[in-house]
């Protein structure tokens, strides 16, 4: 009987761990297979649509944007399907959905990008018409190839690359941002993950008598200044008589808003992409806080812009300090003309919508394979 009891206890101990490891293995297998049938199908469709790109470029980029949104939805679904819920609060930013905007976001981990991909899915045309500015290393991932065809910009980190990268960003904005009818530009001004940059940022702050921040780091202004100089509003929008600031404009297409998103993870423990994929950690909420500023409030000279951006990140520091001490962001802005949502609202996905996207790519893969096989038989 003693042996039977020990075996029973061992089995009871092993059962949860067996299911835990099996679930991780199943998720890894599913996401691997998901990438194998989605990414090639996406590229084949882009290849097939090239005649449309030549004849009707506006239609091509609309179709490409829709499919790009579907790609991002699947990445966003990884965390949601694992029970990592997302909530949003703060100002109502719906009036910016169809306008050009720079989106400034704090950066803590690799999960930030997937979180944004999920949170922005239901915000009008935003996802299909936005341009990401991301680290150069992402270019060499399977998703990086899709992002490159979409027109995202890959930034090489390091002071030695700064001038070259800013020049390339300027050229990229002229040739891809405007021509592809993009609107929102996603920017992480801190220039890297919090854990990697915090010590250096605090040292710089003490040396220059600036606020020493704990939950964010002092932002870099170079990329934002380049964007405003290239596709920002004409100075006539600020200073009365018509003046040109060197920015490129196409039928009134220029930056009109700064959308400020603050991402906070429960207890200050950020998720990461490995966690979203494997779901090895228990359910863990993420909350996003929104604010927006009309471009008329943003200085365009480097000194003024630096001061303005520093102030926004000092405010992010206060927001996150309040969140980590109380479990929620403070009440919304009382600025005139702004609507706020003080209570965090859960961001949800329709399982039927996600199922339809998966079926589309599965059927596309079958169609492409059948067409390719038929062509090979015809040639031989």
N, C-alpha and C positions, 0 to 999 in steps of 0.2 A: 504493500500500500504506500509505503514511503516513497518508493521509486515512481509509482504512478503519480503521486502528488507532485514530485519534482518535475516530472515530464510535463504535467499539466501546467505548472507554473511557468516552465520554460516556453511552452507553446503560447501561453497568454502573453508572455513578455515579447515573444518574437512576432506575433500577429500584427500589432500596430506598426512595427518596424518594417515588416514585409510589405504591408500595404503602402507605407510611406515611400519606400524605395521603388516599389512597382509603379506608383503614381508618377514619381520623378522620371522613371524610364519611359513610361508611356507618353508623358508630355514632351520629353526630348525627342522621341521618335516622331510624334505628330508634327512638331515644329520643323524638324529636319525635312520630313516629307512635304510639308506645306511650302517650304522654301523651294523644294525641287520642282513642284508643279506650278508655282506662282511666278517666280522670277523668269524662267524661260518663256512662259506664255506671254508675260508682259512684253518682253523684248520682241517676240515674234509679231505681236499686234502692232508694236511701234514700227517694225519693218514693213508690215503690210499697209500701214497707213501713210507711208511716205508720199505716195502720189497725192493724197489729200493735203499733206503739208505743203506741197508745191502749188496746188491749185487753190486751196482754201485754208491758208495757214491759221486763221482765227478758229475755224472748225476743228482743225487738227489739235490745237492746244487746248481747246475745250474738252475734246475726247481724252486727250492725254491726261489732263487734270483730273477728270473723273476716275480714270483707272489708277492714277497716282493716289488719289484719295482712298480707293479700295485697298491699295497696298498698305497704306499707313493704318487703315482700320484694323488690318490683321495683326500688325505689330501692337497696336493699342489693345487689342483683344487679349493678348497673352496675359497681361496682368489682371484684367477684369475677370477672365475665365478662371483664374487661380484664386479668386476671392479678395484680391487687393482693390478695395473700393476706392473711388475718387469722389471728392466733393469740391464744389466751387462756391465762392461768395465774393462780396465786394461790389464794385460799381457795375452797373449794366453797361456793357460795351457793344450791344447789338447794333447801335447806330454806326459803328466803325466797320462792320462786316464787309461792306461793299466799297470801302475806301482804301487807299494806299496807307500803310502804317508800318512803323518800326516797332517790333515787339521785343522788349527787353526782359530777360528772364534770369533769375539767379540760378547758379549751376552747382549742384552738389554731387551728382553721380550719373552713371550711364542710364539710369531709369528716367531721368528728366526728359529726355527726348521722346521715349515711348509714352510717358505721361502726357506730354503735349499732343502727340499724335492722337491719343484717345480723347483728350479733353476738347480738342478743337473740331472733332468730327461733325458735331451738330451745330456749328456756327456758320450757317449759310455757305457761301462759296469760298470761305477762308482757306480750307485745306488744299483744295485743288488749284488755288491761285497764290500760293505762298512760296517764298524762296528761303531756304535754310542757309545759314552761314555756320559751317561745322568744321571740326578738326580734320585735317588732311588725312589722318589715318582711316577715317570712314570711307574714303574713296576706294580702298582696297577690300571692302566687304561686298557681299552680294547686293545688299541694299544700296551701297554707295554707287554702284553702277546705275541703278534706277534713278538715284538722286542726281547723278551727273547728267543723264539724258533729260531730266526734268528742268535742269537749269540751276541747281543749287551750287553754292560756292564753297570750296574747300580751302581752309586757311591753315598755312604752315605756321606753327607756333615758334617763337624765338625772336629776340630783339634783332638778330642779324638778318631776319627775313622781313622785318616790319615794313620798310619802304617798298620793297618789291611786291609784297602781298597787298598793300593798300593801292598800289597802282593797278595790279591785276583786278582787284575788287572794283575799282572805278571803271575799267574797261568792261568787266563782266556786267555791271549794272547797265551800261549803255547798250551792250549787244544782246543780253539775254533777259534781264529784268523787264525792260520796256517792250522789247519785241515779242515776248511771250505773254504779255498782258498779266504779269504777276502783280500782286498787291501787297500782301503782308511779307515783311522781311523778319525772320526769326534770328535774334542776336543774343548771344550770351556775353555781355560786356566784361565779365570777370576774367575771361580768357583762359578758363580751366576750372577743374574741380575745386571745391572749397578746401578739402583736406590737403591738397597739394599747394595751394596758393596762400592759405591763411597766415602762416608764419612770416612769409616774405612781405605780405601786405601790411601786417601789423608793425613790422620793423620799419617799413617805408612811412607809415602813418606817424609813428613816434618821432621819426627823424624830421618830418615836415609839419609837425604840429597839427595833424589831422585826426579825426575820430578813429579810435582803435576798435575795429569791428570784430565780432565773434562768430556770427551766424552767416555773414556774407563777407566779401572782400571788396576793397576799393576797385571800381570798374576802370577799364581802359577805354579811352575815348576815341582812339584812332579810327576804328571801323565805322562808328556812328557818325563821326565828323565827315568821313569820306562819303557815306550814304547821303547825308544832308547836302553836301557840296555838289553831289552828282545828280540826285533825283529829289532834292528838297524843293521847297516852294521858292518861286522867284522872290527877291527881296521886296518887290512891290506889294507882296502880301503882308509886309510888316512895316515898311517905312514910307508909305505914301507914294511918291513919284516912282515911275517904272525904273527899276534897276535890275540888271542881270547879275547873278552870282556865279555864272559858269555852269549852272545846273542844266540838265537836258530835260525838255518837257515835250510830251506828245499829247496833244488835245487835252490839256489840263491834267495830265497824269503826273502827279507828284505826291510826295509824302504829306499826309494831312493830319495824322495822329501818331502819338507815341502810346502804345498799349503796354502797361507795366504788369507783368505776371510774377507773383511770388509763390514759389512751390515750397510747401512745408510737409515734412514727414513726421509721423507720430514719434514723440520722445527724441526728436533730432537724430533718428537713425535712418538714413536714406536707404531706400531699396536700390537694387542694381539690376542690370539686364539679366544676369545669371539667375537672380531670384525670380524675376518675372517669368523666365522660361521654365525653370525647374519647380517653382512654388515650394521651395524647401522651408521657407519661413511661414509661420501661421498668418492668417488674414491680418492685413496691416493697412490702415487708411492713409491716403494722401489728400491734402487739401490745397486748392489753388485760390489765390486771392487776386482780383482784377482791379486795375485802375486805368484810366486813360486821360491823356492830356492833349489838347489841340496844339498843333504845331506852332501856332502863333505865340504860345507861352514858352517856347524852347529857344534859347539863344543859339545863334549859329556860329559866332566867333568861338575860337578854341577855348579861351579862358572862361567865357560865360557858360559854354556847353559843359566843360569839365566840372565847374561848380554846380551846375544844375543836375548833372548825372550823379555826382557825389551825394547831393541832397536826397535823390531818389533812393540810393542804396542805404543811406542813413535811416530813411523811413522804412525800408525793408528790414533793417536790423531791429527797429522798434516793433514792427509787425510780428516778426518771428520770435522775438523775446516774449511778447504777449502770448503768442500761440503756444510756445513751449511751457509757459508757466500756468496757463489756463486751459489749454486744449482747444482753443478756438481763436480766430482772429478778432481784433477789436471791432466795434461798430463801424459801419461804412462811412465814407467821406460825406461831409455836409456841405461840400462846395455847391454853389448855386448851379442849378440845371443838371445835377447828377442824380440818378436813381441808384439805390443801393439794395443789396440783399445781405442782411446781417446774418441770417441763418444759413448755414452751409447746405447746399442742395446736392444730392447725389447725382453723379453722371452715370447714365445707364446705356447699355447697348441692347438692341433688339436681337435676340438669337435667330429670328427668321431672316433679318437683314444680313447677318453674318453668314448664315447658311446659304443664302442666295449668292453671296460673293464667292464663297468656296465652290459652289456648284458651277458658277461661271468659269472659274479658272480650271476646274477639273474637266469640264466639257471643252474648254479651249485647248487644253493639253491633248485630249483625245482627238479633237478635230485636226490640230496641227500635226500630230503623229500620223494620223491616217492620211492626211494630204502628203506629208513627206514620204511615207512608205509607198503611196500610189505613184508619186513622181519617180522614185527610184525604180520601181517596177517598169514604168513606161520607158525610162532611159535605157534600162538593161534589156 
